[in-house]
Amino acid sequence: MATLGIKRAWVARIGDDGKVITGINGINGDPSDKDGKFLIDESTSHGVASANMTNLQGALSDIWASNKLVYKSAAKGNAQTVLTVMSLPAEVKGRILGLAEDGRGGFSINGKANSNNRIALLVESADAFDETKSVYIGFFQGIVTEAFENVATNDSAEKRTTDVLTFGHLERRDEGFGKRYFSWLDNFDKDKMFAEIFPSGTTVSSSSASATSK
């Protein structure tokens, strides 16, 4: 299934119970937030540039018997996504990374990822030959890291950076790392897709939720 471009993405904090965290401890840090998702697009983050997904399947190993290659043993992949965003809000980026905030505008750099800060991710692309048909790729949970940040002097050209975040995806029960969804299939249901990637204790549909989920 070939795709065309990337339109937007959603992220949310996931609790130990597998549900989206809302309110003050959610991705938006807002006590009144009942949704718990943050929409990454041109209106909130100046757009999302790419989502490079790798290791979705593991390598094959040859199994030989009777002097023949009789089987391929399939290892499980270590799925990850490198998400490149033009400019995430600083507070949201800190929550995605699980950084400790000092209450004075600072976020800790301690050299270690926060393995207890789990983030769900959903990316929207389109069918390569019909951009009106959405293709979604969602991951249930993962740990997010930012390994580098390089700032440089402007000269005859601006030296602009982007937010490059690596999602190390984790499996959820027996469901694997996530799912692909195709909007033109007869049984596709957008609300059920959101509920599957972003489980919630409250019923919040993709159409009736706050602007962060539309």
C-alpha positions as CSV (number, residue, x, y, z in Angstrom):
1,M,0.0,0.0,0.0
2,A,1.8,3.1,-1.2
3,T,1.2,6.4,0.5
4,L,1.4,10.1,-0.3
5,G,2.8,12.7,2.2
6,I,2.0,13.2,5.8
7,K,-0.9,15.3,7.0
8,R,-0.9,15.2,10.8
9,A,-0.2,13.1,13.9
10,W,-1.6,12.7,17.4
11,V,0.1,11.8,20.6
12,A,-1.1,11.0,24.1
13,R,0.3,9.9,27.4
14,I,-0.6,6.4,28.4
15,G,-1.0,5.3,32.0
16,D,-0.2,2.0,33.7
17,D,-3.7,0.8,33.0
18,G,-3.3,1.3,29.3
19,K,-5.6,4.3,29.2
20,V,-5.0,7.8,28.0
21,I,-4.0,10.2,30.8
22,T,-6.1,13.4,30.9
23,G,-6.1,16.5,33.1
24,I,-3.0,18.1,34.6
25,N,-0.9,15.0,34.1
26,G,-1.9,14.5,30.5
27,I,-0.1,15.6,27.4
28,N,-1.7,19.0,27.4
29,G,-1.1,19.7,31.1
30,D,-4.6,21.2,31.5
31,P,-6.8,20.3,34.5
32,S,-9.9,20.8,32.3
33,D,-8.6,18.5,29.5
34,K,-10.9,15.5,29.2
35,D,-9.5,14.3,25.9
36,G,-5.8,13.7,26.5
37,K,-4.6,13.9,22.9
38,F,-2.4,16.5,21.3
39,L,-2.8,17.1,17.5
40,I,0.4,17.8,15.7
41,D,-0.3,19.9,12.5
42,E,0.4,23.3,11.0
43,S,-1.8,25.1,13.5
44,T,-0.2,23.7,16.7
45,S,3.4,22.9,15.6
46,H,4.0,24.5,12.2
47,G,3.4,21.0,10.7
48,V,4.9,17.5,10.9
49,A,7.6,16.8,8.4
50,S,8.0,13.1,8.5
51,A,7.5,9.8,10.4
52,N,10.1,7.3,9.5
53,M,9.0,3.9,10.8
54,T,11.5,1.1,10.9
55,N,11.9,-2.5,12.2
56,L,8.2,-3.2,11.7
57,Q,9.2,-6.8,11.1
58,G,12.3,-8.7,12.2
59,A,14.9,-10.5,10.1
60,L,14.5,-14.0,8.6
61,S,16.8,-16.8,9.5
62,D,17.4,-19.8,7.2
63,I,16.5,-23.2,8.5
64,W,18.2,-26.1,6.6
65,A,17.3,-29.8,6.6
66,S,17.8,-32.7,4.2
67,N,20.3,-30.5,2.3
68,K,17.6,-28.0,1.5
69,L,16.4,-24.6,2.7
70,V,13.1,-25.8,4.1
71,Y,12.0,-22.9,6.3
72,K,12.5,-19.3,7.3
73,S,12.4,-18.5,11.0
74,A,10.9,-15.0,11.5
75,A,12.3,-12.8,14.4
76,K,10.2,-10.1,15.9
77,G,11.1,-6.5,14.9
78,N,12.0,-3.8,17.4
79,A,9.5,-1.2,15.9
80,Q,10.4,2.4,16.2
81,T,9.4,5.7,14.6
82,V,11.5,8.8,14.1
83,L,9.0,11.7,14.1
84,T,10.2,15.1,12.8
85,V,8.1,18.1,13.7
86,M,8.8,21.7,12.6
87,S,8.3,23.1,16.1
88,L,6.5,21.5,19.0
89,P,5.3,23.6,21.9
90,A,8.1,23.4,24.6
91,E,5.7,22.1,27.3
92,V,4.2,19.4,25.1
93,K,7.7,18.3,23.9
94,G,8.8,18.0,27.6
95,R,5.8,15.9,28.4
96,I,6.3,13.6,25.4
97,L,9.9,13.0,26.5
98,G,8.9,12.7,30.2
99,L,11.3,15.4,31.3
100,A,11.1,16.7,34.9
101,E,9.9,20.4,35.0
102,D,11.4,22.7,37.6
103,G,8.5,25.2,37.8
104,R,10.8,28.0,36.5
105,G,10.7,27.3,32.8
106,G,13.4,24.6,32.9
107,F,13.3,20.9,31.9
108,S,16.0,18.5,33.2
109,I,18.7,17.0,31.0
110,N,19.9,13.9,32.9
111,G,21.1,11.7,30.1
112,K,18.5,9.1,30.6
113,A,15.2,8.4,28.9
114,N,12.1,8.2,31.1
115,S,11.0,4.6,30.7
116,N,7.8,5.1,32.7
117,N,6.5,7.9,30.3
118,R,4.6,6.0,27.7
119,I,3.3,7.8,24.5
120,A,0.8,6.6,21.9
121,L,1.2,7.8,18.4
122,L,-1.2,8.0,15.4
123,V,0.0,9.3,12.0
124,E,-2.2,10.2,9.0
125,S,-1.0,9.9,5.4
126,A,-3.0,9.3,2.2
127,D,-3.3,6.8,-0.6
128,A,-0.6,7.5,-3.1
129,F,-3.0,7.9,-6.0
130,D,-6.0,9.4,-4.2
131,E,-5.1,11.9,-1.5
132,T,-8.8,12.1,-0.4
133,K,-8.4,8.6,1.1
134,S,-6.6,8.6,4.4
135,V,-4.2,6.0,5.6
136,Y,-3.5,5.8,9.3
137,I,-0.6,4.1,11.2
138,G,-1.0,3.9,14.9
139,F,1.2,2.6,17.7
140,F,-0.2,1.8,21.1
141,Q,2.6,2.9,23.4
142,G,6.3,3.7,23.4
143,I,9.2,5.5,25.1
144,V,10.4,8.7,23.4
145,T,13.9,10.0,23.3
146,E,15.7,13.0,21.8
147,A,19.4,12.0,21.3
148,F,20.7,15.3,19.9
149,E,20.1,19.0,19.3
150,N,22.4,21.0,17.1
151,V,22.2,24.8,17.0
152,A,24.4,26.8,14.6
153,T,24.9,30.4,13.6
154,N,22.9,32.1,10.9
155,D,24.9,33.3,8.0
156,S,23.6,33.9,4.5
157,A,21.0,31.3,5.3
158,E,19.0,30.7,8.4
159,K,20.1,27.6,10.4
160,R,16.7,26.3,11.5
161,T,16.3,23.1,13.6
162,T,13.4,20.8,13.9
163,D,12.2,18.5,16.7
164,V,13.4,15.0,16.0
165,L,11.9,12.5,18.4
166,T,12.5,8.7,18.4
167,F,9.6,6.5,19.6
168,G,10.7,3.1,20.8
169,H,7.4,1.3,20.5
170,L,6.2,-1.3,23.0
171,E,3.7,-4.1,22.6
172,R,0.3,-4.0,24.2
173,R,-0.8,-7.4,25.6
174,D,-1.1,-9.8,22.6
175,E,-2.1,-7.0,20.1
176,G,1.4,-6.2,18.9
177,F,2.9,-2.7,18.4
178,G,0.0,-1.1,16.6
179,K,-2.2,-1.1,13.5
180,R,-2.6,0.3,10.0
181,Y,-6.1,1.6,9.0
182,F,-7.5,2.4,5.6
183,S,-10.3,4.9,5.5
184,W,-12.0,3.6,2.3
185,L,-12.6,0.1,3.6
186,D,-16.3,-0.7,4.3
187,N,-15.8,-1.5,7.9
188,F,-13.5,1.4,8.8
189,D,-14.8,3.5,11.8
190,K,-12.7,6.5,12.7
191,D,-14.1,6.7,16.3
192,K,-13.3,3.1,16.9
193,M,-9.8,3.6,15.5
194,F,-9.2,6.5,17.9
195,A,-10.6,4.4,20.8
196,E,-8.3,1.6,20.0
197,I,-5.1,3.6,19.7
198,F,-6.1,6.0,22.5
199,P,-8.2,4.0,25.0
200,S,-10.1,6.3,27.4
201,G,-12.2,5.8,30.5
202,T,-14.7,8.3,29.1
203,T,-16.5,8.2,25.8
204,V,-14.9,10.9,23.6
205,S,-15.4,10.6,19.9
206,S,-13.0,11.9,17.2
207,S,-15.8,14.2,16.0
208,S,-17.0,15.6,19.4
209,A,-13.7,15.9,21.2
210,S,-11.7,19.1,21.6
211,A,-9.7,20.6,18.7
212,T,-6.7,18.4,19.7
213,S,-8.4,15.3,18.4
214,K,-10.0,16.5,15.2
